[in-house]
Amino acid sequence: MQNVLPAPEKTGLNISALHWAGFLGIAVLVLVTSGIGLPSVLVVALGVAGMATLVLSWLGIGRLAAGLPERRLYWIAVSWCAPLLVARPLFSGDINSYLAQGLIAAKGFDTYVVGPAEALGADSPVTMAVSHYWRDTPAPYGPAFVALARTIAQVAGDAFVPTVLLHRLLGLIGIVLMAWALPRLARRVGVSPSIALWLALLNPLVLWHVVAGVHNDGLMVGLMVAGLELVLMGAAKTGAARPALIAAGVIAVSAAANIKIVAVAGLLFVGVGLFRRATPAGRVAVALGLPAGFAAVTAAISLGSGLGFGWVRVLSGVSGQVHSWMAPTNELGFLVGGIGKIFGADLTDSAIEVFSLIGAILGLAVGARLLWLTYREKLHPLYGAGLTFAAMLVLGPVVQPWYLLWTVALLAVSLTTDRGRWILAVVSAVFGVLLPPANGGAVSLALGYLIAVVLIGGTLFLLKRKGLLPEIRLRKSRT
């Protein structure tokens, strides 16, 4: 049974008003970050205010999502994405690394051995644009993405704007794949497809970090969810299995894993679910066919691209070289390091290594437990995979806001309670305003966020005084 949420007229919420308020927030963000010459404190203040407007509008739409037609949500997604297509890359400079890695591969260097400084020159404008953390490190991505970045470099050269637009096109392909797969996966679990589209497709993190931020996670997630849908479609209980669909799904998920290896978790959990329900002969086919298919696709991409298998060697090393301040394991390391400094000991790096090892062990244990529960049919495979991605975020050594999309995409189609969905929505909302839209000193950032809070708080107060802000009360409901 799908959730029954209040009708629009009973909540006072107006979908059109929320839609265009969100659009206005995005337009403000794009305008103030366009380089019109505002002081950094105003760029932060107005940009964060625009971001918060979008986030609040998105949360408001979530109250009514179950009753909205899918086409309405698609239209909102298109209109919200449109202004960001012409925005400067926001919230991260990773696009500069993509450009550098594409050029390195296009010049015939091994991107899994040399970094931008060595391959392009330390004084190259492309190298100088890359964060100093990554100038001497090899590419941390799989051969599928590096091959795409190489193709873009061969077309655009070192021209920044065409590079951004072409990488944005890859992100949009991922978003289109999500738009196709999410409602279908949701129906398989018995979740409202409209709620899944609201929670995952319209999620502010998609807007900020796939469209505006140009991160390759968008293409990875899109290929993963589309591939999982094809696998499940091909193995549906009704009628005979359709091997061609299953093969297409394995190819798509394997391609996603050849962008970022974490995507293989989705195939692993769905494979366990299929294995549990299959006949003895079917179990042999699943146990041998899925791993063999993944291996074949990986070999084809690695060898066909000419990039080889060097990416396997760098999987565990490159990203972890920078201590991510958002990772809980690193925070514990920083805490121990801070205490050590009081006593004259430099313990930070050692403590981070220890806690990262503990996190890795706990992560493996959690993943194994979730796999077992999936095998016992205590968890839906999509839910188990989504929880595994969540465990990666909590226990992993590197956390970025856009990594949350890994778990959002799968939990959006498999969470069956409003409580779970709103917890995920609130976490997404917090991550959606966590990174500022512009760089600046600590004072500028603090003052900018303070001004944004005053602007948003004052606007909400005035709306409530005029009776334009409805009372929102969540009530329990379940699928």
PyMOL commands that set and color helices and strands:
alter all, ss='L'
color gray80, all
select helices_A, chain A and resi 8-11+15-32+40-62+65-67+70-84+94-106+116-120+125-129+143-156+160-189+193-201+204-212+217-234+243-257+261-277+280-304+310-313+319-321+328-342+348-375+381-395+401-411+418-432+442-465
alter helices_A, ss='H'
color red, helices_A
deselect
rebuild
show_as cartoon
